[in-house]
Amino acid sequence: MVMKIPFVDLKSQYEQLKPQINTRIDRVLEHGAYVMGPEIAELECQLSDYCNVRHAITCSSGTDALLLGLMAHDVGPGDAVFTTPFTFFATAEAIALLGATPIFVDIDSRTFNIDPKRLEEAIQRIKHSGELRPRGILPVNLFGLPANYDQIGPLAKEHALFVLEDAAQSFGAQYGNQSSCSLGDISTTSFFPAKPLGCYGDGGAVFTDDDTLAEKILSMRIHGMGQDKYDNVRVGLNARMDSIQAAVLLAKLEIFDDELKKRRHLAGVYDQCLMDLVETPFTPSGMSSSWAQFSVLSDHREIMIEALAEQGIPVQVYYRTPCHLSKAFGYLGYKPGDLPITEDVSSRIFSLPMHPYLDDGIATRIRSILEGVLHRVSRT
């Protein structure tokens, strides 16, 4: 019988943190402030310190964090926001929900993040067309690796655009001496359970050093409140984080750095073990990834996925259908071939199990399976 390993092992993590998590949840049950309880302020303080950002504002999900970030910049109909097509749908969905237009820009073939050269070309194209107002850039730190903010930042400044960092997958990553969640005018993250730092439901956070933007976001998080929740000074959202999710995150933050070290160690083992069989991830100098995923490329993806599954090793594909080719964005008029690097990567990429509770032997197991696949392929 083949023993199946978990793609993400939340059970082992809970067993390690069970006393701390249960104690913190019990405190919430005792004081009864289930929404915006004292755990919220405590968590926001710790997140702010961890990322070295003036304001950390928790919210109900990573998607709502993106919406709050865009709304803080008054994004709406007629606005163009430049982003990557190679991401989870929520990134571009948030732009569209506000009536703005996502402008998809092809990716770098090695990092899978938005390509600054193509970004500049897209900005110039939209400016010259005059049909939309270029407003902002929404880079995604895919799989835990920050985008190229050294080039994105100057482009944004040159064209008077805001930068909204989508760090849903990259909490804990480093960009030089800066932390992920501090690289945009506003930055956002997700605490979905499968993320490097995840709660036990939906949750997210918005980060900024700008006091004025923070004040707007705090208001919009609770229906555009002013002095109190019945003094509505703007249109907002119901985007509060509940106290139990904050309690879980506070417990998990205690071991987060240790878990990051384990993720980075496993990524190094994977790389050394598999680099001659598949194309392994590239990390530019001066950056570190939080390794939300360990994603590889192969022309034999489907055969490899099948072989791994037969041996109890789960695999995920992020993302088979790029955003620009999704049915929901058909109204934008993109067609196959428009963003060739994204489309090539989406046809060859797959992600291996990645979490802190795997031992090094998993890489050896995977190597053996992939070697068998490539041997069979070479004989046909």
C-alpha positions in Angstrom: 0.0 0.0 0.0 1.4 3.4 -1.0 1.5 5.9 1.8 0.3 9.3 0.6 2.0 12.4 2.0 0.0 15.7 2.5 0.7 18.5 0.1 0.4 20.9 3.0 0.6 19.4 6.5 -1.6 21.5 8.9 -2.2 18.6 11.2 1.5 18.2 12.1 1.8 21.9 12.7 -1.3 21.9 14.9 0.1 19.0 17.0 3.3 21.1 17.6 1.3 24.2 18.6 -1.8 22.6 20.2 -1.3 24.0 23.7 -0.6 27.5 22.5 -3.4 27.6 19.9 -6.0 26.1 22.3 -5.1 28.5 25.1 -5.4 31.5 22.8 -8.7 30.3 21.3 -10.0 29.7 24.9 -9.2 33.3 25.8 -11.4 34.5 22.9 -14.2 32.2 24.1 -13.9 33.6 27.6 -13.9 37.3 26.8 -16.5 36.9 24.0 -15.2 39.7 21.7 -15.3 37.5 18.6 -14.9 40.3 16.1 -12.3 43.0 16.6 -11.3 41.6 20.0 -8.0 42.4 21.7 -6.2 39.8 19.6 -6.6 42.0 16.5 -4.6 44.9 17.9 -1.9 42.5 19.3 -1.6 40.8 15.9 -1.4 44.1 14.0 1.4 45.3 16.3 3.4 42.1 15.7 2.8 42.1 12.0 3.9 45.8 11.8 7.1 45.0 13.7 7.8 41.9 11.7 7.6 43.7 8.4 9.0 47.0 9.6 6.0 48.9 8.3 4.2 51.7 10.2 0.7 50.3 9.7 -0.5 46.7 9.5 -4.3 46.4 9.2 -5.9 43.0 9.4 -8.9 42.1 7.3 -11.2 39.2 6.3 -9.2 37.8 3.4 -6.4 38.3 0.9 -8.9 39.3 -1.7 -10.5 42.0 0.6 -7.0 43.2 1.3 -6.5 43.8 -2.4 -9.8 45.6 -2.7 -9.0 47.8 0.3 -5.6 48.7 -1.2 -7.2 49.6 -4.6 -10.1 51.5 -3.0 -7.6 53.5 -0.9 -6.3 54.8 -4.2 -9.9 55.5 -5.5 -9.5 53.0 -8.4 -12.6 52.8 -10.5 -14.1 52.8 -14.1 -11.8 54.1 -16.8 -8.6 53.2 -14.8 -6.0 50.8 -16.0 -4.1 48.7 -13.5 -1.1 46.7 -14.8 -0.7 43.2 -13.4 0.5 39.7 -14.2 -1.7 37.1 -15.8 0.2 34.4 -14.0 -1.4 34.5 -10.6 -4.5 33.4 -8.7 -7.6 34.9 -10.2 -8.3 37.1 -7.2 -5.5 39.6 -8.1 -7.2 40.7 -11.4 -10.7 40.0 -10.0 -10.2 42.8 -7.4 -9.3 45.3 -10.2 -12.4 44.3 -12.2 -14.8 44.4 -9.2 -14.1 48.1 -8.9 -14.9 48.7 -12.6 -11.3 49.2 -13.5 -9.5 47.3 -16.3 -6.7 44.9 -15.6 -3.9 45.2 -18.2 -2.0 41.9 -18.3 1.7 42.0 -18.8 3.8 39.0 -19.7 6.2 37.4 -17.1 9.9 36.8 -16.8 10.7 33.3 -17.9 12.9 32.6 -14.8 11.2 34.2 -11.9 7.6 33.9 -13.3 7.0 37.4 -12.0 5.9 40.4 -14.1 8.6 41.5 -16.6 9.6 45.1 -16.0 10.6 45.6 -19.6 7.2 44.5 -20.9 5.6 46.5 -18.1 7.1 49.7 -19.5 5.9 48.8 -23.0 2.4 48.2 -21.7 2.3 51.5 -19.8 3.4 53.4 -22.9 0.9 51.6 -25.1 -2.0 52.5 -22.8 -0.9 56.1 -22.4 -0.7 56.6 -26.1 -4.0 55.0 -26.8 -5.8 57.5 -24.5 -8.7 55.1 -23.9 -7.8 54.4 -20.2 -6.1 56.3 -17.4 -3.0 54.4 -16.2 -3.3 54.4 -12.4 -1.3 51.7 -10.8 0.9 48.6 -10.9 -0.1 45.4 -9.0 2.9 43.1 -9.0 2.5 39.6 -7.5 5.3 37.9 -5.5 4.6 34.5 -7.0 5.3 31.3 -5.0 7.0 33.4 -2.3 9.5 35.3 -4.5 9.3 39.1 -4.6 8.9 40.8 -8.0 11.6 43.2 -9.3 10.8 46.3 -7.3 14.1 48.0 -8.2 12.8 48.4 -11.7 9.0 48.6 -10.9 9.4 51.4 -8.4 11.2 53.9 -10.8 8.7 53.1 -13.6 5.8 53.8 -11.2 7.4 57.1 -10.2 8.1 58.1 -13.8 4.5 57.6 -14.8 2.9 58.7 -11.5 1.5 55.3 -10.7 0.9 53.7 -7.3 2.4 50.3 -6.5 0.2 47.7 -4.7 2.3 44.7 -3.7 0.4 41.5 -3.8 2.3 39.5 -1.2 -0.4 36.9 -0.7 2.2 34.1 -1.1 5.4 35.9 0.2 5.0 36.8 3.8 8.5 36.3 5.3 10.4 36.8 2.1 13.2 39.3 1.8 14.2 41.8 -0.8 17.6 43.1 0.0 17.2 44.5 3.5 13.5 45.0 3.2 10.7 42.6 4.1 7.9 41.5 1.8 4.8 43.5 2.7 6.9 46.7 2.7 7.7 47.0 -1.0 4.7 48.9 -2.3 2.9 52.1 -1.5 0.4 49.6 -0.1 1.1 45.9 0.3 -1.3 43.1 1.0 -1.1 39.5 2.1 -3.3 36.5 2.7 -3.5 34.2 5.7 -5.4 31.4 3.9 -4.6 28.2 5.7 -2.2 26.9 3.0 0.0 30.1 3.0 3.4 30.2 4.7 1.6 31.9 7.6 -2.0 30.8 7.6 -5.0 30.9 9.9 -7.8 28.4 10.2 -10.2 30.1 7.8 -9.9 33.3 5.7 -7.8 36.2 6.7 -5.5 38.9 5.3 -3.7 42.1 6.0 -2.9 45.5 4.4 0.4 47.3 5.1 1.5 50.9 4.5 3.8 53.6 5.8 1.3 56.3 4.6 -0.8 57.6 7.5 -3.5 59.0 5.2 -3.9 55.8 3.3 -4.0 53.8 6.6 -6.8 56.0 7.9 -8.9 55.4 4.7 -8.2 51.6 4.9 -9.2 51.5 8.6 -12.4 53.3 7.7 -13.3 51.2 4.7 -12.6 47.9 6.6 -15.8 48.6 8.6 -18.3 50.0 6.1 -16.5 53.3 5.7 -16.9 54.3 9.3 -16.0 57.6 10.8 -16.0 58.2 14.5 -18.0 55.0 15.0 -19.6 52.3 12.9 -22.8 54.3 12.5 -21.0 57.4 11.3 -20.4 56.4 7.7 -18.1 58.8 5.8 -17.4 56.7 2.7 -18.5 53.5 1.1 -16.5 50.6 2.4 -16.6 46.8 3.1 -17.4 44.4 5.8 -13.8 43.2 5.9 -12.9 42.6 9.6 -10.8 39.7 10.7 -12.4 37.7 13.5 -10.6 37.3 16.8 -10.2 33.5 16.7 -8.2 33.8 13.4 -6.0 36.4 15.0 -5.5 34.1 18.0 -4.4 31.3 15.7 -2.0 33.6 13.8 -0.4 34.9 17.1 0.4 31.3 18.1 1.8 30.5 14.6 4.0 33.6 14.5 5.9 32.2 17.5 7.4 29.4 15.2 7.2 31.1 11.9 10.9 31.9 11.5 11.8 28.4 12.3 9.3 27.1 9.7 10.8 29.5 7.1 14.3 28.0 7.7 12.9 24.5 7.2 11.1 25.6 4.0 14.4 27.2 2.7 16.3 24.1 3.6 13.9 21.8 1.8 14.0 24.1 -1.3 17.8 23.7 -1.4 17.5 20.0 -1.1 14.9 19.8 -3.9 17.1 22.0 -6.1 20.2 19.9 -5.7 18.4 16.7 -6.1 16.2 17.6 -9.1 18.0 20.3 -11.1 19.2 17.8 -13.9 15.7 16.3 -14.3 13.4 19.4 -14.3 13.9 23.2 -14.4 14.0 24.2 -10.8 13.1 27.7 -9.5 15.4 30.7 -9.9 16.1 33.1 -7.0 17.8 36.4 -8.0 20.8 37.6 -5.9 19.7 39.7 -3.0 16.3 38.1 -2.6 15.0 35.2 -0.5 11.7 33.4 -1.1 9.2 32.2 1.6 8.7 29.2 -0.6 4.9 29.1 -0.6 5.4 26.6 -3.5 8.3 24.8 -5.1 7.4 24.9 -8.7 9.3 23.2 -11.5 9.0 23.0 -15.3 9.0 20.0 -17.6 7.9 19.1 -21.1 6.7 15.8 -19.6 4.5 17.4 -16.9 1.4 15.2 -17.2 3.4 11.9 -17.2 5.4 13.1 -14.2 2.2 14.1 -12.3 0.6 10.7 -12.9 3.7 8.8 -11.8 4.1 10.9 -8.6 0.4 10.4 -7.8 0.7 6.6 -8.2 3.4 6.7 -5.5 1.4 8.9 -3.1 3.1 12.2 -3.8 0.5 14.9 -4.5 1.2 17.6 -7.1 -0.7 20.9 -7.9 -0.6 22.9 -11.0 -0.5 26.7 -10.5 -1.8 27.8 -13.0 -3.2 25.8 -16.0 -5.2 28.7 -17.3 -3.6 32.2 -17.1 -6.0 35.0 -16.2 -5.9 36.6 -19.6 -7.3 33.4 -21.1 -10.0 32.8 -18.5 -13.6 32.9 -19.5 -14.3 35.6 -17.0 -11.9 38.0 -18.7 -13.0 37.1 -22.2 -14.5 40.6 -22.6 -10.9 42.0 -22.6 -10.2 40.4 -25.9 -7.0 38.5 -25.2 -6.3 35.4 -27.3 -3.8 32.6 -27.2 -0.4 33.8 -28.3 -0.8 37.3 -26.8 1.4 36.6 -23.8 3.7 33.7 -25.0 5.9 33.3 -21.9 3.0 33.0 -19.6 1.3 30.5 -21.8 4.5 28.4 -22.2 5.1 28.3 -18.5 1.4 27.5 -17.7 1.7 24.4 -20.0 4.8 23.0 -18.3 4.7 24.0 -14.6 3.8 21.9 -11.6 4.4 22.3 -7.8 5.8 19.7 -5.4 4.9 19.3 -1.8 6.4 22.1 0.3 6.0 22.5 4.0 8.2 22.5 7.1 7.2 19.0 8.2 8.8 17.1 5.3 12.1 15.4 5.7 14.9 15.4 3.1 14.0 11.9 1.9 11.1 13.3 -0.1 13.5 14.7 -2.6 15.2 11.3 -3.1 11.8 9.6 -3.6 10.7 12.2 -6.2 14.0 12.0 -8.0 13.7 8.2 -8.3 10.2 8.5 -9.8 11.1 11.3 -12.2 14.2 9.4 -13.4 11.9 6.4 -14.2 9.6 8.7 -16.2 12.4 10.2 -18.2 13.9 6.7 -18.8 10.6 5.5 -20.2 10.2 8.6 -22.3 13.6 8.2 -23.8 12.8 4.7 -25.0 9.7 5.7 -26.8 
